[in-house]
Amino acid sequence: MGVKNLWDILESCKKTLPLHHLQNKRVCVDLSCWMVQLERVNKSHCALKEKLYLKGLFHRIRALIALNCSLIFVTDGSIPAIKLATYRRRLNSGTEAAQDEIGSQNACSLRRNAGSEFSRMIKEAKLLGSALGIPCLDSVEEAEAQCAVLNAESQCDGCFSSDSDIFLFGARTVYRDISLGDGGHVVCYEMADIETKLGYGRNSLITLALLLGGDYSSGVYGLGPESACQIVKTVGDASILQKIASERLSLARKKKTSKKHDSASLKDNQLEPEAPVDSERQKEFLQVINAYLKPKCHSIDSEAVYRVLGQYPFQPAKLQQICADFFDWPPEKTDEYILPKVAERELRRFANLRSTSSQLGVAPSLNRMPIKCPVAEIIKPRKVQGRDCFEVLWEAFNGLKTSIVPADLIQNACPEKIVEFEENKARAKKQNQRKARTNKPQKGHAAAELDLKLQNLLLEIDSGNGSSSTPHEDAKKCDGMVGYSEAWHDEEAGSESCDMSISPLQSDKTTTEFMLISPLQSNSTSKEFIDLLTPAPFPSSRVFPTCQNENAEPIVIPVIDLSDSETERSPEHLRRARDLRLFIASIKD
């Protein structure tokens, strides 16, 4: 609980920070506060039986592990003697301790019931934490007091606690709550903000506990938060505890006043600087002040504190057994939950090592780092909740192969991997483009042989006639014949289902005509050709059936005139055409 209404007084200092704020920090956790929060979410018997509170703790831990946030569990020890009355009231025992019992010198702290249901929950949480490499510190008395001492001595960066009196023990940074939804956030209070915005130091907060009441005192009857804050601001943080200790400040009950009385008279009724204080009341105040200023805790140089400040390993086999016993999870499910988070933590530690080396003026390359980079290579970029990420392949890490990590983490830890990924990506793109060009339809073996024979035939004809054509013209002729043979080969391949094939011929008018070759005639030894010397009228087009289907529409094939005048014909030209026609017919055989 802490101090009554203190969270409301500190509301203006509350900050909601993203969960990423806890990255690379060491935080103490008041484990009792976390278990109370998780238990309140599911209060049913079924929730307790299925241990939903423990599952909630597991998911909190794994989210913080991924951020390389080192946790220290702190559990409550004995109940302070000054808190016994409050403790019994909370248990509704009906035997509340008298005030003189609490203030007596013979009163001592009370050991907690180790066999209670809540104590069993704490034991399960400690067991789960140990498997995840989280140490636990059993405090002497109050867990929040031990957390505050570690924070005040800079042994941790903050404390998780919902008890507001943690500030009275000296804490500087307190995280009251944590949420994992929508990217996650924490509710944070800084003592520096409280001092700056409200003007309350540690002494002022202790005075508010005396006035309003809390775990250690019942407060001043009839005094509300506004009046208590007004008193504290009037006296000031530096001297208010000294005035209480020296019996120069009387905290009397608030007297009933009419609305006509101004604030000055109200202040006089509450604050009597020179009036003596009741001895019993004064003794109680001093005990409360001493309990907050000098709590019973492990000292910073103690063996218990030194032990929990070390780094403990993750124990996957132990965690698998715990999850199997508590949650009935198979080992594969446990690994799926926790291994990517542990791997991300190792990558953040590697990034911290490189950053520290750079700050010291030493910037070794990735291959010369004393610790091997846990990332083997980047597979592909990803988007997770609008955030740039990479899917990476890990080095041998407890059987984990791939997972998704933030892109900025890769940039900090191993930017060389990003450069390597971009280079491989560009190289693969070039190879795909080259492969796409090479995958275009290629000429078959028969077509290549046909091209070669046609070229040789043209060269023989030209050499036999003593042609004086230039090499450039010869190349153009060869290219034309090759293109013609390719077109003829493609047409022949595309008409396999037809019964009729077409053969190009040359007439005596140097116009291209066509010969119909039936599949039945292809096996015969004799072929019937049209004599190129026979005069024939020049047809503009011819109609040929395309397949055996009688209902199919015929194809009209235009006839192309290859000569513009009668003077281009010559006996040598006709001889070449005849040889070419016979050669093509032999190829078809």
C-alpha positions as a printed NumPy array, in Angstrom:
array([[   0.   ,    0.   ,    0.   ],
       [   2.506,    2.64 ,    1.158],
       [   1.299,    6.145,    2.021],
       [  -2.388,    7.066,    1.732],
       [  -3.203,    9.224,   -1.318],
       [   0.485,    9.639,   -2.225],
       [   0.067,    8.353,   -5.796],
       [  -2.696,   10.933,   -6.307],
       [  -0.432,   13.689,   -4.999],
       [   2.327,   12.578,   -7.406],
       [  -0.006,   12.267,  -10.408],
       [   1.474,   15.299,  -12.165],
       [   4.898,   13.608,  -12.162],
       [   3.693,   10.407,  -13.808],
       [   5.297,    9.521,  -17.143],
       [   4.249,    6.798,  -19.571],
       [   7.343,    5.544,  -21.368],
       [   7.705,    2.922,  -24.102],
       [   8.894,   -0.473,  -22.997],
       [  12.032,    0.087,  -25.039],
       [  13.042,    2.597,  -22.333],
       [  14.188,   -0.366,  -20.204],
       [  16.723,   -1.507,  -22.788],
       [  20.129,   -2.411,  -21.291],
       [  19.003,   -1.437,  -17.759],
       [  19.218,   -3.29 ,  -14.475],
       [  15.961,   -3.15 ,  -12.534],
       [  14.971,   -4.467,   -9.111],
       [  11.519,   -6.015,   -8.848],
       [   9.4  ,   -6.07 ,   -5.716],
       [   8.188,   -9.573,   -6.52 ],
       [   5.231,   -9.425,   -4.127],
       [   3.825,   -6.391,   -5.98 ],
       [   4.106,   -8.134,   -9.343],
       [   2.408,  -11.285,   -8.069],
       [  -0.432,   -9.254,   -6.536],
       [  -0.948,   -7.44 ,   -9.852],
       [  -0.967,  -10.689,  -11.832],
       [  -3.245,  -12.415,   -9.346],
       [  -5.822,   -9.616,   -9.496],
       [  -6.151,  -10.046,  -13.269],
       [  -7.483,  -13.577,  -12.788],
       [  -9.099,  -14.172,   -9.418],
       [ -11.086,  -17.279,  -10.271],
       [ -10.228,  -20.743,   -8.988],
       [  -9.654,  -21.901,  -12.572],
       [  -7.07 ,  -19.158,  -13.043],
       [  -5.199,  -20.296,   -9.948],
       [  -5.358,  -23.914,  -11.011],
       [  -4.012,  -23.146,  -14.483],
       [  -1.429,  -20.785,  -12.97 ],
       [  -2.303,  -17.859,  -15.219],
       [  -0.463,  -15.546,  -12.849],
       [   2.725,  -17.514,  -13.512],
       [   2.155,  -17.415,  -17.275],
       [   1.741,  -13.653,  -17.033],
       [   5.033,  -13.448,  -15.158],
       [   6.719,  -15.599,  -17.808],
       [   5.61 ,  -13.272,  -20.626],
       [   6.701,  -10.179,  -18.693],
       [  10.127,  -11.671,  -18.186],
       [  10.594,  -12.756,  -21.801],
       [   9.634,   -9.269,  -23.053],
       [  12.278,   -7.701,  -20.802],
       [  14.867,  -10.352,  -21.662],
       [  14.642,   -9.36 ,  -25.341],
       [  15.561,   -5.795,  -24.322],
       [  18.59 ,   -7.   ,  -22.336],
       [  16.908,   -5.688,  -19.196],
       [  18.56 ,   -7.435,  -16.246],
       [  16.106,   -8.192,  -13.449],
       [  16.703,   -8.809,   -9.747],
       [  13.811,  -10.322,   -7.839],
       [  13.515,   -9.005,   -4.282],
       [  11.195,  -10.768,   -1.845],
       [   9.866,   -9.673,    1.54 ],
       [  11.526,  -10.867,    4.704],
       [  10.095,  -10.57 ,    8.196],
       [   7.273,   -8.179,    8.983],
       [   8.638,   -5.077,   10.767],
       [   7.394,   -4.621,   14.298],
       [   6.135,   -1.15 ,   13.479],
       [   3.937,   -2.676,   10.75 ],
       [   2.315,   -5.458,   12.76 ],
       [  -0.895,   -3.521,   13.472],
       [  -1.362,   -2.718,    9.802],
       [  -0.556,   -6.304,    8.809],
       [  -3.15 ,   -7.734,   11.18 ],
       [  -5.774,   -5.317,    9.951],
       [  -5.177,   -6.494,    6.391],
       [  -5.536,  -10.108,    7.442],
       [  -8.865,   -9.233,    9.178],
       [  -7.779,  -11.219,   12.193],
       [  -9.976,   -9.183,   14.522],
       [  -7.151,   -8.898,   17.03 ],
       [  -5.596,   -5.619,   16.031],
       [  -2.467,   -4.734,   17.905],
       [  -2.735,   -1.903,   20.314],
       [  -0.735,    1.214,   19.63 ],
       [   1.32 ,    0.763,   22.778],
       [   2.217,   -2.763,   21.634],
       [   3.657,   -1.411,   18.441],
       [   5.617,    1.26 ,   20.212],
       [   7.009,   -0.943,   22.942],
       [  10.643,   -1.774,   22.946],
       [   9.935,   -5.473,   23.282],
       [   8.113,   -5.609,   19.95 ],
       [  10.019,   -7.49 ,   17.292],
       [   9.524,   -8.401,   13.659],
       [   7.299,  -11.319,   12.725],
       [   8.227,  -14.112,   10.33 ],
       [   5.85 ,  -14.55 ,    7.423],
       [   3.762,  -17.659,    6.98 ],
       [   5.796,  -19.754,    4.554],
       [   2.903,  -22.186,    4.055],
       [   0.348,  -19.691,    2.774],
       [  -1.016,  -19.7  ,   -0.755],
       [   0.741,  -16.441,   -1.552],
       [   4.076,  -17.761,   -0.262],
       [   3.675,  -20.762,   -2.567],
       [   3.133,  -18.396,   -5.521],
       [   6.316,  -16.523,   -4.599],
       [   8.281,  -19.781,   -4.547],
       [   7.019,  -20.717,   -8.015],
       [   7.976,  -17.289,   -9.332],
       [  11.494,  -17.607,   -7.89 ],
       [  11.857,  -21.064,   -9.452],
       [  10.796,  -19.748,  -12.869],
       [  13.155,  -16.8  ,  -12.538],
       [  16.123,  -18.995,  -11.681],
       [  15.63 ,  -21.029,  -14.868],
       [  15.647,  -17.77 ,  -16.84 ],
       [  18.837,  -16.572,  -15.192],
       [  17.211,  -14.081,  -12.783],
       [  18.739,  -13.92 ,   -9.282],
       [  16.608,  -13.38 ,   -6.184],
       [  17.462,  -11.413,   -3.062],
       [  15.548,  -12.251,    0.109],
       [  15.398,   -8.977,    2.018],
       [  15.666,   -8.661,    5.777],
       [  12.268,   -6.998,    6.158],
       [  10.612,   -4.858,    3.47 ],
       [  11.307,   -5.708,   -0.179],
       [  10.6  ,   -2.13 ,   -1.358],
       [  13.118,   -0.834,    1.189],
       [  15.8  ,   -3.164,   -0.182],
       [  14.989,   -2.112,   -3.762],
       [  15.205,    1.559,   -2.761],
       [  18.588,    1.104,   -1.128],
       [  20.   ,   -0.596,   -4.242],
       [  18.609,    2.198,   -6.406],
       [  19.866,    4.976,   -4.116],
       [  23.352,    3.41 ,   -4.179],
       [  23.263,    3.216,   -8.017],
       [  23.354,   -0.577,   -8.009],
       [  20.282,   -0.617,  -10.253],
       [  18.651,    1.853,  -12.651],
       [  15.165,    1.652,  -11.188],
       [  12.65 ,   -0.312,   -9.147],
       [   9.379,   -2.011,   -9.995],
       [   6.973,   -1.476,   -7.11 ],
       [   3.413,   -0.338,   -6.53 ],
       [   4.096,    0.652,   -2.901],
       [   4.328,    4.428,   -2.787],
       [   6.473,    4.435,    0.343],
       [   9.415,    3.236,   -1.758],
       [  10.275,    6.921,   -2.286],
       [  10.448,    7.371,    1.482],
       [  13.132,    4.667,    1.631],
       [  15.258,    6.632,   -0.855],
       [  14.329,    5.328,   -4.334],
       [  15.038,    7.666,   -7.236],
       [  13.309,    5.933,  -10.168],
       [  10.168,    3.87 ,   -9.672],
       [   8.173,    1.934,  -12.275],
       [   4.698,    1.528,  -10.887],
       [   3.171,   -0.579,  -13.664],
       [   4.062,   -2.37 ,  -16.885],
       [   1.958,   -3.28 ,  -19.92 ],
       [   2.906,   -5.494,  -22.852],
       [   0.054,   -4.565,  -25.217],
       [   0.487,   -2.276,  -28.262],
       [   4.265,   -2.36 ,  -28.144],
       [   4.38 ,   -2.155,  -24.348],
       [   4.903,    0.713,  -21.911],
       [   5.828,    1.404,  -18.302],
       [   4.478,    3.99 ,  -15.843],
       [   7.461,    5.81 ,  -14.383],
       [   8.005,    8.293,  -11.544],
       [  11.284,   10.142,  -11.07 ],
       [  12.26 ,   11.668,   -7.736],
       [  13.925,   14.485,   -9.646],
       [  10.548,   15.415,  -11.162],
       [   8.883,   15.31 ,   -7.728],
       [  11.487,   17.672,   -6.32 ],
       [  11.289,   20.031,   -9.297],
       [   7.552,   20.142,   -9.977],
       [   6.124,   19.698,   -6.478],
       [   8.997,   20.808,   -4.272],
       [   8.832,   17.615,   -2.172],
       [  12.022,   15.956,   -1.057],
       [  12.383,   12.726,    0.885],
       [  11.773,   14.517,    4.211],
       [   8.563,   16.057,    2.913],
       [   7.268,   12.686,    1.763],
       [   8.022,   11.159,    5.182],
       [   6.07 ,   14.017,    6.775],
       [   3.132,   13.283,    4.453],
       [   3.233,    9.682,    5.722],
       [   3.007,   10.99 ,    9.31 ],
       [   0.093,   13.265,    8.443],
       [  -1.912,   11.045,    6.078],
       [  -1.027,    7.635,    7.461],
       [   0.388,    4.545,    5.843],
       [   1.934,    1.192,    6.66 ],
       [   3.765,    2.552,    9.706],
       [   1.354,    5.139,   11.13 ],
       [  -2.347,    5.879,   11.294],
       [  -1.897,    9.562,   10.466],
       [  -3.575,   12.631,   11.938],
       [  -7.317,   12.228,   12.223],
       [  -9.282,   14.607,    9.993],
       [  -6.327,   15.815,    7.962],
       [  -6.747,   15.482,    4.196],
       [  -4.211,   15.495,    1.33 ],
       [  -4.608,   19.191,    0.486],
       [  -4.108,   20.342,    4.075],
       [  -1.154,   17.989,    4.565],
       [   0.527,   19.268,    1.397],
       [  -0.034,   22.839,    2.542],
       [   1.658,   22.152,    5.861],
       [   4.649,   20.508,    4.213],
       [   5.139,   23.349,    1.753],
       [   4.855,   25.921,    4.52 ],
       [   7.606,   24.442,    6.669],
       [   9.888,   23.275,    3.868],
       [  11.723,   20.054,    3.17 ],
       [  15.013,   20.979,    4.811],
       [  13.76 ,   21.607,    8.335],
       [  10.434,   19.821,    8.713],
       [  11.805,   16.59 ,   10.182],
       [  14.072,   18.487,   12.557],
       [  11.093,   20.433,   13.877],
       [   9.155,   17.222,   14.455],
       [  12.117,   15.55 ,   16.133],
       [  12.815,   18.55 ,   18.382],
       [   9.173,   18.741,   19.509],
       [   8.725,   22.188,   18.044],
       [   5.969,   21.173,   15.607],
       [   2.583,   20.11 ,   16.904],
       [   0.35 ,   18.222,   14.477],
       [  -3.066,   18.665,   16.   ],
       [  -6.418,   17.527,   14.73 ],
       [  -8.126,   19.707,   12.224],
       [ -10.671,   21.922,   13.998],
       [ -14.024,   22.648,   12.498],
       [ -14.091,   26.166,   11.078],
       [ -16.669,   28.169,    9.236],
       [ -16.305,   29.008,    5.593],
       [ -15.695,   32.657,    6.513],
       [ -12.34 ,   31.826,    8.066],
       [  -9.528,   32.436,    5.676],
       [  -6.658,   30.109,    4.902],
       [  -4.415,   31.863,    7.399],
       [  -6.615,   30.888,   10.313],
       [  -6.852,   27.368,    8.958],
       [  -3.115,   27.193,    8.856],
       [  -2.875,   28.36 ,   12.449],
       [  -5.275,   25.618,   13.587],
       [  -3.113,   22.942,   11.992],
       [   0.347,   24.263,   12.652],
       [   1.521,   25.287,   16.101],
       [   5.279,   25.604,   15.902],
       [   5.979,   26.354,   19.551],
       [   3.371,   24.152,   21.235],
       [   4.669,   21.011,   22.999],
       [   3.854,   17.623,   21.537],
       [   2.468,   14.654,   23.465],
       [   5.353,   12.367,   24.426],
       [   3.715,    9.171,   23.137],
       [   2.815,   10.859,   19.886],
       [   6.316,   12.207,   19.552],
       [   7.78 ,    8.77 ,   20.176],
       [   5.623,    7.263,   17.473],
       [   6.699,    9.92 ,   14.983],
       [  10.351,    9.301,   15.716],
       [   9.934,    5.546,   15.205],
       [   8.279,    6.111,   11.858],
       [  10.972,    8.562,   10.778],
       [  13.702,    6.167,   11.828],
       [  12.006,    3.238,   10.028],
       [  12.059,    5.163,    6.746],
       [  15.495,    6.731,    7.071],
       [  17.256,    3.626,    8.412],
       [  15.457,    0.523,    7.158],
       [  16.766,   -2.953,    7.949],
       [  18.325,   -4.1  ,    4.682],
       [  21.336,   -5.906,    3.294],
       [  24.2  ,   -3.461,    2.946],
       [  25.682,   -2.788,   -0.463],
       [  28.953,   -4.541,    0.381],
       [  27.252,   -7.633,    1.788],
       [  27.669,  -11.095,    0.3  ],
       [  23.947,  -11.348,   -0.488],
       [  23.976,   -8.177,   -2.592],
       [  27.261,   -9.079,   -4.264],
       [  25.795,  -12.445,   -5.272],
       [  22.702,  -11.058,   -7.022],
       [  24.667,   -8.428,   -8.941],
       [  26.363,  -11.143,  -10.973],
       [  25.175,  -12.513,  -14.316],
       [  23.461,  -15.887,  -14.303],
       [  23.082,  -18.233,  -17.291],
       [  19.884,  -19.222,  -19.006],
       [  18.981,  -22.872,  -18.3  ],
       [  16.836,  -24.182,  -21.192],
       [  16.475,  -27.759,  -19.915],
       [  15.309,  -26.582,  -16.496],
       [  12.872,  -24.124,  -18.066],
       [  11.409,  -26.832,  -20.296],
       [  10.791,  -29.014,  -17.25 ],
       [   9.169,  -26.154,  -15.291],
       [   6.874,  -25.213,  -18.179],
       [   5.953,  -28.854,  -18.662],
       [   5.054,  -29.194,  -14.97 ],
       [   3.239,  -25.872,  -14.52 ],
       [   1.744,  -25.17 ,  -17.979],
       [   1.752,  -28.624,  -19.62 ],
       [   3.819,  -27.234,  -22.509],
       [   5.935,  -29.454,  -24.764],
       [   9.617,  -28.493,  -25.047],
       [   9.063,  -27.18 ,  -28.595],
       [   6.507,  -24.624,  -27.421],
       [   8.735,  -23.423,  -24.608],
       [  11.654,  -22.995,  -27.023],
       [   9.431,  -21.167,  -29.499],
       [   8.513,  -18.646,  -26.798],
       [  11.857,  -18.011,  -25.154],
       [  14.733,  -18.816,  -27.543],
       [  14.181,  -15.867,  -29.948],
       [  14.115,  -13.494,  -26.967],
       [  17.306,  -14.89 ,  -25.467],
       [  19.021,  -14.712,  -28.859],
       [  17.963,  -11.07 ,  -29.239],
       [  19.401,  -10.344,  -25.787],
       [  22.74 ,  -11.861,  -26.806],
       [  22.752,   -9.675,  -29.915],
       [  22.132,   -6.554,  -27.796],
       [  25.015,   -7.504,  -25.535],
       [  27.208,   -7.907,  -28.6  ],
       [  26.098,   -4.447,  -29.777],
       [  26.978,   -2.996,  -26.359],
       [  30.426,   -4.556,  -26.583],
       [  31.08 ,   -2.965,  -29.97 ],
       [  29.74 ,    0.383,  -28.779],
       [  31.953,    0.342,  -25.69 ],
       [  34.984,   -0.589,  -27.798],
       [  34.313,    2.331,  -30.129],
       [  34.018,    4.735,  -27.211],
       [  37.405,    3.566,  -25.946],
       [  38.948,    4.222,  -29.356],
       [  39.146,    0.564,  -30.339],
       [  37.009,   -0.399,  -33.294],
       [  37.899,   -3.94 ,  -34.416],
       [  36.234,   -5.412,  -37.451],
       [  33.434,   -7.916,  -37.104],
       [  35.734,  -10.872,  -37.713],
       [  38.263,   -9.692,  -35.108],
       [  35.829,   -9.249,  -32.22 ],
       [  36.71 ,  -11.384,  -29.17 ],
       [  33.139,  -12.712,  -29.156],
       [  31.661,  -14.145,  -32.328],
       [  28.643,  -12.339,  -33.744],
       [  25.529,  -14.435,  -33.018],
       [  23.995,  -13.551,  -36.415],
       [  25.163,  -15.739,  -39.29 ],
       [  23.4  ,  -13.848,  -42.074],
       [  20.332,  -11.801,  -42.93 ],
       [  17.641,  -13.695,  -44.825],
       [  15.194,  -10.958,  -45.793],
       [  13.653,   -7.705,  -44.501],
       [  10.38 ,   -7.756,  -42.574],
       [   7.788,   -5.345,  -41.123],
       [   6.478,   -6.002,  -37.592],
       [   3.798,   -3.579,  -36.358],
       [   5.12 ,   -0.951,  -38.744],
       [   8.697,   -1.354,  -37.508],
       [  11.566,   -2.268,  -39.845],
       [  12.985,   -5.673,  -38.981],
       [  15.143,   -8.409,  -40.456],
       [  14.694,  -12.134,  -40.466],
       [  18.11 ,  -13.494,  -39.545],
       [  19.83 ,  -16.844,  -39.467],
       [  21.542,  -17.487,  -36.123],
       [  24.748,  -19.258,  -35.393],
       [  24.396,  -22.457,  -33.342],
       [  22.154,  -21.298,  -30.481],
       [  20.27 ,  -24.01 ,  -28.577],
       [  18.664,  -25.27 ,  -31.782],
       [  17.26 ,  -21.874,  -32.846],
       [  17.635,  -21.33 ,  -36.597],
       [  15.821,  -18.139,  -37.58 ],
       [  13.893,  -15.317,  -35.933],
       [  12.953,  -11.677,  -36.514],
       [  14.884,   -8.834,  -34.864],
       [  14.633,   -5.026,  -35.184],
       [  16.611,   -3.477,  -38.026],
       [  18.162,   -0.822,  -35.774],
       [  19.592,   -3.565,  -33.565],
       [  21.305,   -5.176,  -36.569],
       [  22.618,   -1.749,  -37.56 ],
       [  24.165,   -1.25 ,  -34.127],
       [  25.471,   -4.771,  -33.643],
       [  26.697,   -5.829,  -37.084],
       [  26.225,   -3.279,  -39.901],
       [  28.576,   -5.419,  -41.998],
       [  25.8  ,   -8.018,  -42.221],
       [  23.471,   -5.424,  -43.76 ],
       [  26.113,   -4.455,  -46.338],
       [  26.687,   -8.124,  -47.137],
       [  22.945,   -8.683,  -47.494],
       [  22.565,   -5.732,  -49.88 ],
       [  25.502,   -6.917,  -51.989],
       [  24.109,  -10.444,  -52.216],
       [  20.719,   -9.023,  -53.1  ],
       [  22.17 ,   -6.907,  -55.932],
       [  24.235,   -9.852,  -57.189],
       [  21.192,  -12.121,  -57.185],
       [  19.222,   -9.501,  -59.096],
       [  21.87 ,   -9.361,  -61.816],
       [  21.955,  -13.136,  -62.032],
       [  18.183,  -13.284,  -62.391],
       [  18.285,  -10.724,  -65.179],
       [  21.02 ,  -12.678,  -66.967],
       [  19.092,  -15.902,  -66.454],
       [  15.941,  -14.306,  -67.849],
       [  17.847,  -13.348,  -71.007],
       [  19.335,  -16.813,  -71.382],
       [  15.942,  -18.452,  -70.824],
       [  14.527,  -16.934,  -74.034],
       [  13.505,  -19.577,  -76.671],
       [  16.645,  -21.024,  -78.232],
       [  17.007,  -22.639,  -81.615],
       [  17.045,  -26.422,  -81.576],
       [  19.869,  -28.628,  -82.75 ],
       [  18.188,  -29.345,  -86.071],
       [  17.554,  -25.649,  -86.678],
       [  21.192,  -24.845,  -85.926],
       [  22.352,  -27.469,  -88.431],
       [  19.925,  -26.08 ,  -90.984],
       [  21.349,  -22.586,  -90.501],
       [  24.873,  -23.881,  -90.968],
       [  24.001,  -25.776,  -94.157],
       [  22.162,  -22.813,  -95.611],
       [  25.121,  -20.554,  -94.95 ],
       [  27.532,  -23.052,  -96.522],
       [  25.25 ,  -23.399,  -99.556],
       [  25.122,  -19.659, -100.088],
       [  28.893,  -19.409,  -99.743],
       [  29.367,  -22.184, -102.321],
       [  26.957,  -20.522, -104.729],
       [  28.665,  -17.154, -104.368],
       [  32.131,  -18.658, -104.732],
       [  31.041,  -20.652, -107.793],
       [  29.702,  -17.572, -109.547],
       [  32.668,  -15.463, -108.602],
       [  30.403,  -13.02 , -106.871],
       [  31.983,   -9.717, -106.246],
       [  29.737,   -8.831, -103.376],
       [  31.351,   -7.257, -100.367],
       [  31.688,   -9.076,  -97.056],
       [  29.028,   -6.807,  -95.61 ],
       [  26.57 ,   -7.857,  -98.294],
       [  27.441,  -11.528,  -97.769],
       [  26.737,  -11.177,  -94.071],
       [  23.376,   -9.578,  -94.812],
       [  22.525,  -12.491,  -97.111],
       [  23.471,  -15.038,  -94.48 ],
       [  21.475,  -13.208,  -91.819],
       [  18.466,  -13.162,  -94.111],
       [  18.675,  -16.877,  -94.758],
       [  19.125,  -17.618,  -91.074],
       [  16.119,  -15.522,  -90.188],
       [  14.093,  -17.233,  -92.904],
       [  15.056,  -20.692,  -91.605],
       [  14.155,  -19.663,  -88.024],
       [  10.744,  -18.472,  -89.113],
       [  10.229,  -21.659,  -91.121],
       [  11.303,  -23.791,  -88.126],
       [   8.92 ,  -21.955,  -85.739],
       [   6.049,  -22.291,  -88.22 ],
       [   6.768,  -25.955,  -88.654],
       [   6.857,  -26.519,  -84.878],
       [   3.563,  -24.681,  -84.375],
       [   1.625,  -26.719,  -86.937],
       [   2.196,  -30.258,  -85.686],
       [  -1.521,  -31.024,  -85.54 ],
       [  -2.197,  -30.042,  -89.108],
       [  -2.36 ,  -32.49 ,  -91.95 ],
       [  -0.983,  -30.096,  -94.532],
       [   2.494,  -28.466,  -94.489],
       [   3.711,  -25.644,  -96.692],
       [   7.001,  -25.496,  -98.594],
       [   8.302,  -22.277, -100.125],
       [   9.254,  -22.408, -103.801],
       [  10.39 ,  -19.935, -106.429],
       [   8.54 ,  -19.457, -109.703],
       [   9.937,  -18.36 , -113.005],
       [   8.617,  -14.918, -112.243],
       [  10.79 ,  -14.939, -109.093],
       [   7.697,  -14.964, -106.923],
       [   7.434,  -17.256, -103.927],
       [   4.87 ,  -20.028, -104.245],
       [   4.053,  -22.899, -101.93 ],
       [   3.871,  -26.627, -102.279],
       [   1.398,  -28.746, -100.278],
       [   2.93 ,  -31.843,  -98.749],
       [   0.583,  -34.374,  -97.233],
       [   1.714,  -36.51 ,  -94.297],
       [   0.801,  -39.577,  -96.342],
       [   3.038,  -38.401,  -99.133],
       [   5.971,  -37.697,  -96.847],
       [   6.775,  -41.412,  -96.647],
       [   6.789,  -41.909, -100.42 ],
       [   9.988,  -41.727, -102.405],
       [   8.631,  -39.405, -105.049],
       [   7.751,  -35.785, -104.5  ],
       [   5.683,  -33.693, -106.824],
       [   7.072,  -30.184, -107.336],
       [   6.094,  -27.194, -109.375],
       [   8.559,  -26.417, -112.124],
       [  10.029,  -23.012, -111.512],
       [  10.533,  -22.508, -115.267],
       [   6.895,  -23.003, -116.079],
       [   5.196,  -19.657, -116.607],
       [   2.383,  -19.134, -114.18 ],
       [   0.146,  -16.215, -113.374],
       [   1.138,  -14.363, -110.205],
       [  -1.445,  -15.141, -107.52 ],
       [  -2.101,  -12.534, -104.883],
       [  -2.897,  -15.216, -102.294],
       [  -3.748,  -18.867, -101.868],
       [  -6.131,  -20.699,  -99.573],
       [  -5.019,  -23.86 ,  -97.765],
       [  -6.847,  -26.079,  -95.282],
       [  -5.16 ,  -26.118,  -91.872],
       [  -6.354,  -29.402,  -90.327],
       [  -8.618,  -32.419,  -90.87 ],
       [ -11.639,  -30.662,  -89.479],
       [ -13.854,  -29.875,  -92.472],
       [ -15.615,  -27.072,  -90.665],
       [ -12.365,  -25.227,  -89.951],
       [ -11.843,  -21.996,  -91.782],
       [  -9.047,  -22.049,  -94.42 ],
       [  -5.971,  -19.866,  -94.084],
       [  -5.296,  -17.264,  -96.728],
       [  -1.529,  -16.976,  -97.24 ],
       [  -0.29 ,  -13.978,  -99.252],
       [   2.337,  -14.509, -101.931],
       [   5.207,  -12.104, -101.798],
       [   6.79 ,  -10.832, -105.005],
       [  10.519,  -10.961, -104.651],
       [  11.376,   -9.122, -107.841],
       [  10.417,   -5.766, -109.157],
       [  11.332,   -6.303, -112.804],
       [  11.888,   -9.019, -115.354],
       [  15.527,   -8.013, -115.843],
       [  16.512,   -9.411, -112.377],
       [  16.019,  -13.018, -113.532],
       [  19.029,  -14.944, -114.788],
       [  19.903,  -18.584, -115.349],
       [  22.267,  -18.502, -112.405],
       [  19.516,  -17.077, -110.201],
       [  17.152,  -19.832, -111.234],
       [  19.788,  -22.479, -110.613],
       [  20.341,  -21.218, -107.089],
       [  16.617,  -21.271, -106.385],
       [  16.32 ,  -24.817, -107.675],
       [  19.22 ,  -25.993, -105.511],
       [  17.711,  -24.31 , -102.485],
       [  14.341,  -25.919, -103.161],
       [  15.845,  -29.387, -103.474],
       [  17.899,  -28.854, -100.323],
       [  14.839,  -27.887,  -98.286],
       [  12.955,  -30.904,  -99.611],
       [  15.828,  -33.182,  -98.521],
       [  15.761,  -31.629,  -95.075],
       [  12.051,  -32.405,  -94.755],
       [  12.697,  -36.03 ,  -95.753]])
